[in-house]
């Protein structure tokens, strides 16, 4: 098995699959809003704006065939959230799935957390391929026992495989504002949920109580200058978490120091260039995603124009900066008018932390190889859907002014995921999920 990211220096990827209907008119409810591999990469979950979760399973028959090992089939589909109405505030609560996070597998079943704006749910995904038969009271509980001549032992008989998704816990009524992040702790017993002003700590077995560990709400809301935009636990240290803000600041908190982590243990902030400051500076510096590397040594943040890599031991400046949408800088005014400047792009690490990936407009997604200092821009398009066809790199005019008309803001890749063990990536475009794998040499 190839180590994830091992061949990325050559930056050659080929098409494997595309999921979703081919329609010119896409329903709002079908837009993909979350993509996540589980810890082994065997399962891939997607959530959409209609509150549905679709889980794909890697084809076990093709794992030994390198040219087909990125094939995924539908494993389970279920309705995770329904639209609700807050009668006290007269507000509709959308069913849209904001985040999906898998829990490490402990038994035959799989568990995942899903959340919309207000409610988090713990789901159990289990298989059943046998059913009991041969009950003594099969004709009903009121059968005359004197008519039973002999007792029979019920036995399990084979049946068609059935995958069941059942809600095990519902964590509600703890967030006044919209939930933007959930993250499972490395102790596998707790997780955090974050909204605009607060971060709560939950125990997976307790639904009626959570602990507020970060609260940035000022006494007077008129004094509010920033909000929380993303948060995540450290992959190895259960007491460490980070959260990013709308000012482009990342704060690292240590729960050993205090129960309430309003005072951060470390801050990560890049010095501002006052000469280039404009009306849009704070908007484009807002952190849309933050991800620890698998090793826990580094941290990746995504803002509107770039991806930054930070060493958690150095908060003065990022050790690497990769320009993603720099060519859009001259069109920020137009992007502000059509609200695209507020798009929240996610990012992800390869399995060995050497390559980072994020999305852009025109259905482009970009990869940056940290070791070889190379980058590549690829397109997720149905025009390149031939099996094992190699993706051709796209040329982006970095540093040159371009017309906003050449940017299709309706075609954008906000959600991406990288298989934790193999060079397999999943990219979401509107209602389609593209799966690519590295080209075999």
C-alpha positions in Angstrom: 0.0 0.0 0.0 1.4 3.4 -1.0 1.9 5.9 1.8 -0.6 8.8 1.5 1.1 11.6 -0.3 4.1 9.6 -1.2 3.8 10.1 -5.0 2.4 13.6 -4.8 5.6 15.2 -6.1 4.6 14.1 -9.6 1.1 15.5 -8.9 -0.7 13.1 -11.2 -4.2 12.0 -10.3 -6.8 10.1 -12.2 -10.6 9.9 -12.2 -12.3 7.1 -10.3 -15.9 7.8 -9.7 -18.6 10.6 -9.5 -21.7 10.3 -7.4 -24.9 12.3 -7.8 -27.4 13.1 -10.5 -26.6 14.9 -13.7 -29.1 17.8 -13.7 -28.9 21.3 -15.1 -31.3 22.4 -12.3 -30.0 21.4 -8.9 -32.4 21.5 -5.9 -31.1 23.4 -3.0 -31.7 20.4 -0.7 -29.3 18.3 -2.8 -26.2 20.6 -2.4 -23.5 18.8 -0.5 -22.5 20.6 2.7 -20.1 18.1 4.4 -17.6 15.4 3.4 -15.7 13.2 5.8 -13.7 9.9 5.6 -13.7 7.7 8.7 -10.5 6.8 10.5 -9.7 3.8 8.3 -11.0 5.3 5.0 -13.3 2.4 4.5 -16.3 4.7 4.8 -17.0 8.1 3.3 -19.9 10.2 4.5 -21.6 13.2 2.9 -24.2 15.5 4.3 -26.4 17.9 2.3 -28.6 20.9 2.8 -31.7 18.6 3.0 -30.5 17.1 6.2 -29.6 13.7 4.6 -26.4 11.7 5.2 -25.2 9.3 2.5 -22.4 6.8 3.5 -20.3 5.2 0.9 -18.3 2.0 1.5 -15.0 1.2 -0.2 -15.6 -1.9 -2.4 -13.8 -4.7 -0.4 -13.4 -6.8 -3.5 -11.3 -4.1 -5.2 -8.9 -3.3 -2.3 -6.4 -5.7 -3.7 -6.7 -4.3 -7.2 -4.8 -1.0 -7.2 -6.5 0.3 -10.3 -9.9 0.0 -8.6 -9.2 0.5 -4.9 -10.9 3.9 -5.0 -14.3 2.6 -5.8 -17.0 3.3 -3.3 -20.6 2.1 -3.3 -23.6 3.4 -1.4 -23.7 1.8 2.1 -26.4 3.6 3.9 -28.7 6.7 3.4 -30.7 8.3 6.2 -32.4 11.5 7.3 -30.2 13.0 10.0 -32.0 16.3 10.7 -35.4 17.7 9.9 -36.4 21.4 9.6 -37.5 22.9 12.9 -39.0 26.1 14.2 -37.9 28.1 17.3 -41.2 29.5 18.6 -39.6 31.6 21.2 -37.5 33.5 18.7 -39.7 32.9 15.7 -36.8 31.5 13.7 -36.6 28.6 11.3 -33.8 26.1 12.0 -32.5 24.6 8.7 -32.0 20.9 8.4 -28.6 21.5 6.6 -25.8 19.3 7.8 -22.9 21.6 8.9 -20.4 19.0 10.0 -19.9 15.3 10.2 -17.3 13.7 12.4 -16.6 9.9 12.8 -15.7 8.3 16.1 -13.0 5.6 16.2 -14.4 2.2 15.7 -14.6 0.1 18.9 -16.9 -2.8 17.9 -18.7 -4.0 14.8 -20.8 -0.9 14.6 -19.7 2.6 13.3 -20.6 5.8 15.1 -20.7 9.4 13.8 -21.7 12.8 15.0 -23.7 15.2 12.7 -24.9 18.7 13.4 -27.1 21.3 11.9 -27.2 24.9 13.3 -28.6 23.9 16.7 -28.7 20.2 17.3 -25.9 17.5 17.4 -26.8 13.8 17.0 -24.8 10.7 17.6 -25.7 8.0 15.0 -25.0 4.3 15.2 -24.4 2.5 11.8 -24.8 -1.3 12.2 -25.2 -4.3 10.0 -27.7 -7.1 10.4 -27.6 -10.3 8.2 -29.3 -12.8 10.5 -32.7 -12.9 12.1 -34.1 -15.2 14.9 -36.7 -17.8 13.9 -38.4 -20.7 15.7 -40.1 -19.0 18.7 -42.3 -21.3 20.8 -45.0 -18.5 21.1 -44.9 -17.6 17.4 -48.8 -17.6 17.3 -49.0 -14.9 20.0 -48.5 -14.4 23.7 -51.9 -15.9 24.6 -51.4 -19.3 23.1 -52.6 -22.2 25.3 -49.3 -23.6 26.8 -51.0 -27.0 27.3 -51.1 -27.4 23.6 -47.3 -27.2 23.3 -46.0 -30.8 22.9 -42.3 -29.9 22.7 -40.0 -26.9 23.1 -37.8 -25.7 20.3 -34.7 -23.5 20.6 -34.9 -20.4 18.4 -32.1 -20.2 15.8 -30.6 -17.4 13.7 -31.2 -17.8 10.0 -29.4 -15.8 7.3 -31.1 -12.9 5.7 -30.2 -10.2 3.2 -27.7 -7.6 4.6 -29.5 -4.7 6.2 -27.6 -1.6 7.3 -29.4 0.3 10.0 -28.8 3.9 11.1 -30.2 4.7 14.6 -29.9 7.8 16.7 -28.2 7.0 20.0 -27.9 10.5 21.5 -29.3 13.9 20.8 -27.4 16.9 22.1 -29.6 20.0 22.0 -30.4 23.4 23.6 -26.8 24.4 24.3 -26.1 26.9 21.6 -27.7 30.3 21.1 -25.9 30.9 17.9 -25.3 28.7 14.8 -22.9 25.7 15.3 -19.9 26.0 13.0 -17.6 23.2 14.3 -17.6 19.9 16.1 -14.5 17.9 17.0 -14.0 14.6 18.7 -11.3 14.5 21.5 -8.5 12.1 21.4 -9.8 10.5 24.7 -12.8 9.3 22.6 -15.1 10.2 25.5 -15.7 13.9 24.9 -16.1 16.3 22.0 -16.5 20.1 21.5 -19.1 22.1 19.6 -18.5 25.7 18.7 -20.8 28.6 17.6 -20.1 32.3 17.0 -19.3 33.2 20.6 -19.0 30.0 22.7 -17.3 26.6 22.7 -18.9 23.8 24.7 -17.4 20.5 25.9 -19.7 17.4 25.9 -19.4 13.9 27.1 -20.6 11.4 24.5 -22.8 9.6 27.2 -24.4 12.7 28.6 -26.9 14.7 26.6 -28.4 17.0 29.2 -25.3 18.8 30.3 -22.3 20.5 28.6 -19.5 22.6 30.0 -18.8 26.1 28.5 -15.0 26.2 28.0 -14.7 29.4 25.8 -17.0 32.4 26.0 -16.0 35.5 24.1 -19.4 37.2 24.4 -18.9 40.8 25.7 -21.2 42.3 28.4 -22.4 44.7 25.8 -23.0 43.2 22.3 -22.1 46.6 20.8 -18.5 45.9 21.8 -18.4 42.7 19.8 -15.4 42.8 17.4 -14.9 39.2 16.4 -16.6 35.8 16.4 -15.4 32.2 16.5 -15.4 30.6 13.0 -13.7 27.2 13.5 -12.4 25.0 16.3 -10.7 21.6 16.7 -9.1 19.4 19.3 -5.5 18.4 19.1 -5.2 14.8 17.6 -3.0 13.5 20.5 -3.3 15.9 23.5 -6.8 15.7 24.9 -6.3 18.9 26.9 -5.4 21.1 23.9 -7.7 22.8 21.4 -7.5 25.7 19.0 -10.1 28.0 17.5 -9.9 30.6 14.8 -11.7 33.9 14.6 -13.1 36.4 12.0 -10.0 38.5 12.6 -7.7 35.8 11.3 -6.4 35.1 14.8 -5.9 31.5 16.0 -5.9 30.8 19.8 -4.6 27.7 21.4 -6.1 26.7 24.7 -4.9 24.4 27.4 -7.8 23.0 29.6 -5.2 22.0 32.3 -4.7 25.7 33.1 -8.3 26.6 33.7 -11.8 25.2 33.3 -12.8 28.4 31.4 -10.3 28.9 28.6 -11.0 32.6 27.9 -7.3 33.3 28.4 -5.5 31.4 25.7 -2.2 29.6 26.2 -0.8 30.8 22.9 -1.9 33.0 20.0 -1.1 32.7 16.3 -1.3 35.9 14.4 0.5 37.1 11.3 1.7 40.8 11.4 -0.5 43.0 9.4 0.8 45.0 6.4 -0.7 48.4 7.1 0.2 49.6 3.6 -2.1 47.0 2.0 -5.0 47.4 4.5 -8.4 48.0 2.9 -12.1 47.7 3.6 -12.0 44.0 2.8 -8.9 43.1 4.9 -10.7 41.7 7.9 -13.2 39.8 5.7 -10.6 38.0 3.7 -8.5 37.3 6.7 -11.3 35.5 8.5 -10.5 31.8 9.3 -12.9 29.5 7.5 -11.2 26.3 8.6 -8.5 25.1 11.0 -6.9 21.6 11.0 -4.2 20.0 13.0 -1.8 17.8 11.1 -2.0 14.0 11.9 1.3 14.3 13.9 -0.1 17.3 15.9 3.1 19.3 15.3 1.6 21.6 12.7 -1.7 23.4 12.1 -3.3 24.5 8.8 -5.6 27.5 8.5 -7.7 28.6 5.5 -8.7 32.1 4.8 -10.4 33.5 1.7 -7.2 33.9 -0.4 -4.7 31.5 1.1 -3.7 28.5 3.1 -1.2 28.9 6.0 0.9 26.3 7.8 1.8 27.1 11.4 4.3 25.4 13.8 2.4 25.1 17.1 5.7 26.1 18.8 5.9 29.4 16.9 3.0 31.8 16.9 4.6 34.9 15.4 4.1 34.0 11.8 3.2 31.0 9.6 6.1 28.8 8.4 4.5 28.4 5.0 1.9 30.4 3.0 0.3 29.1 -0.1 -1.7 31.5 -2.3 -5.0 29.9 -3.5 -7.2 32.8 -4.7 -4.6 35.6 -4.9 -5.7 36.4 -8.5 -9.1 37.4 -7.1 -7.7 40.3 -5.0 -8.5 42.9 -7.7 -12.1 41.7 -7.8 -12.9 41.8 -4.1 -15.5 44.5 -4.6 -17.5 42.4 -7.1 -17.1 39.4 -4.8 -18.5 41.4 -1.9 -21.5 42.5 -4.0 -22.5 38.9 -4.8 -21.6 37.7 -1.3 -19.0 35.2 -2.6 -16.4 36.9 -0.4 -18.1 35.2 2.6 -17.7 31.6 1.2 -16.2 29.2 3.7 -13.6 27.0 2.0 -12.3 23.9 3.9 -8.9 22.3 3.7 -7.4 18.9 4.5 -4.0 17.1 5.0 -2.7 14.1 3.2 -2.1 11.0 5.3 1.6 11.8 5.9 1.0 15.6 6.3 3.2 16.4 3.3 0.5 17.7 1.0 -2.4 20.0 1.7 -5.6 20.4 -0.4 -8.3 23.0 -0.6 -11.0 24.2 -3.1 -11.6 27.2 -5.2 -14.0 28.5 -7.9 -14.6 27.2 -11.4 -14.7 23.7 -9.7 -10.9 24.0 -9.2 -9.1 22.4 -6.3 -5.5 22.9 -5.4 -2.8 20.8 -3.9 0.4 22.1 -2.4 3.4 19.7 -1.8 5.3 21.0 1.2 8.3 18.8 0.6 8.9 19.5 -3.1 7.5 23.1 -3.0 5.2 22.3 -5.9 1.6 23.0 -6.4 -1.1 21.9 -8.9 -4.5 23.1 -9.9 -7.0 20.4 -11.0 -10.7 20.6 -12.1 -13.5 18.3 -11.0 -15.6 18.1 -14.1 -17.9 15.5 -15.7 -16.1 16.1 -19.0 -13.1 14.2 -17.5 -15.1 11.2 -16.3 -13.4 8.4 -18.3 -12.3 5.6 -15.9 -8.6 6.0 -15.0 -8.3 9.2 -17.1 -5.5 11.4 -15.9 -6.4 14.9 -14.7 -4.7 17.6 -16.7 -3.4 20.5 -14.5 -5.1 23.8 -15.0 -3.2 27.0 -15.4 -4.2 29.9 -13.1 -2.9 33.4 -13.7 -1.3 33.9 -10.3 -0.5 37.6 -9.8 -2.3 38.8 -12.9 -5.5 40.8 -12.9 -8.4 38.9 -14.4 -12.0 39.7 -15.1 -14.6 38.6 -12.6 -16.6 37.3 -15.6 -14.1 34.5 -16.0 -14.8 33.2 -12.5 -17.8 31.1 -12.2 -18.8 31.6 -8.5 -21.6 29.1 -8.8 -19.1 26.4 -9.4 -17.1 26.1 -6.3 -15.5 23.4 -4.2 -16.0 24.2 -0.5 -15.6 20.7 0.9 -12.8 18.2 0.4 -11.5 15.1 2.2 -8.3 13.0 1.9 -8.2 9.2 2.7 -6.2 8.8 5.9 -4.1 5.8 4.5 -4.2 5.9 0.7 -3.9 8.5 -2.0 -7.7 8.8 -2.5 -9.4 12.2 -2.4 -13.1 13.2 -2.3 -14.2 16.6 -3.7 -17.7 18.0 -3.5 -19.1 20.2 -6.3 -22.7 21.3 -5.8 -24.6 18.0 -5.7 -21.8 15.8 -7.1 -19.1 13.9 -5.2 -15.9 13.3 -7.2 -13.5 10.6 -6.1 -9.9 10.6 -7.5 -6.9 8.4 -6.9 -3.2 8.8 -7.6 -2.0 7.5 -11.0 -0.3 4.1 -10.8 3.3 4.1 -12.1 
